[in-house]
Amino acid sequence: MLQTYPVGDLQRIAVRLQDEFAGLSHRCVERCVNDTWKCAEHLGYTATPGLVERVAREHLQAMVKSAPPSGVIVPPRTHGHDRLS
């Protein structure tokens, strides 16, 4: 059975991680923390604040490192438009 997550703990974790990942929106960090908690519970782990913070931090680091250097996301090319005529 899934637990109800402690809102106070999740807010404190989100505030700490927002300080570390100021380049990401507050909403993005909050959602990552909430999703991490729910995912841990879904997988049958005891979702402690420490576990959630560590896993969410890893996910946020991956998000930051995967962003293009320019910060601009280029949409994928459609089929046939990448050829020189």
LOLUMLO-284351 format. One line per field, with one value per residue (C-alpha): residue number from 1; residue in one letter; x, y negated, z. Coordinates in nm, 3 decimals. Example, Ala and Ser with C-alpha at 12.3 -4.5 7.8 and 13.67 -1.06 7.14 Angstrom:
2
n (1;2)
res (A;S)
east (1.230;1.367)
north (0.450;0.106)
up (0.780;0.714)
This chain:
85
n (1;2;3;4;5;6;7;8;9;10;11;12;13;14;15;16;17;18;19;20;21;22;23;24;25;26;27;28;29;30;31;32;33;34;35;36;37;38;39;40;41;42;43;44;45;46;47;48;49;50;51;52;53;54;55;56;57;58;59;60;61;62;63;64;65;66;67;68;69;70;71;72;73;74;75;76;77;78;79;80;81;82;83;84;85)
res (M;L;Q;T;Y;P;V;G;D;L;Q;R;I;A;V;R;L;Q;D;E;F;A;G;L;S;H;R;C;V;E;R;C;V;N;D;T;W;K;C;A;E;H;L;G;Y;T;A;T;P;G;L;V;E;R;V;A;R;E;H;L;Q;A;M;V;K;S;A;P;P;S;G;V;I;V;P;P;R;T;H;G;H;D;R;L;S)
east (0.000;0.131;0.198;0.092;0.407;0.499;0.451;0.684;0.972;0.925;0.917;1.241;1.410;1.289;1.422;1.766;1.784;1.660;1.960;2.190;2.009;1.923;1.929;1.618;1.273;1.134;0.844;1.084;1.270;0.947;0.807;1.129;1.119;0.751;0.797;1.101;0.904;0.614;0.844;1.032;0.703;0.574;0.887;0.842;1.125;1.088;1.081;1.286;1.373;1.742;1.677;1.446;1.697;1.985;1.788;1.628;1.972;2.110;1.815;1.850;2.224;2.145;1.895;2.150;2.428;2.204;2.104;2.268;2.559;2.372;2.067;1.856;1.683;1.691;1.396;1.482;1.503;1.214;1.282;1.441;1.528;1.881;2.011;2.205;2.055)
north (0.000;-0.344;-0.597;-0.958;-1.159;-1.423;-1.758;-1.939;-1.702;-1.734;-2.113;-2.122;-1.889;-2.102;-2.421;-2.265;-2.133;-2.462;-2.630;-2.382;-2.393;-2.762;-2.728;-2.510;-2.642;-2.595;-2.400;-2.162;-2.088;-2.043;-1.805;-1.603;-1.565;-1.466;-1.221;-1.067;-1.008;-0.849;-0.636;-0.502;-0.406;-0.249;-0.035;0.082;-0.116;-0.297;-0.654;-0.840;-1.207;-1.115;-0.865;-1.102;-1.388;-1.175;-1.028;-1.362;-1.529;-1.269;-1.321;-1.699;-1.673;-1.459;-1.718;-1.998;-1.798;-1.692;-2.048;-2.174;-2.416;-2.703;-2.643;-2.631;-2.305;-2.239;-2.037;-1.720;-1.745;-1.603;-1.319;-1.432;-1.786;-1.707;-1.633;-1.875;-1.919)
up (0.000;-0.091;0.181;0.181;0.139;0.396;0.225;0.468;0.396;0.021;0.040;0.243;-0.007;-0.299;-0.136;-0.078;-0.433;-0.579;-0.416;-0.593;-0.927;-0.960;-1.341;-1.330;-1.251;-0.903;-1.053;-1.230;-0.905;-0.707;-0.965;-0.970;-0.590;-0.589;-0.877;-0.709;-0.387;-0.574;-0.788;-0.485;-0.320;-0.639;-0.664;-0.305;-0.143;0.186;0.059;0.317;0.274;0.238;-0.039;-0.224;-0.204;-0.335;-0.625;-0.718;-0.711;-0.953;-1.186;-1.176;-1.246;-1.550;-1.670;-1.638;-1.807;-2.096;-2.190;-2.509;-2.449;-2.610;-2.395;-2.709;-2.787;-3.158;-3.290;-3.481;-3.857;-4.052;-4.292;-4.616;-4.510;-4.400;-4.751;-4.964;-5.309)
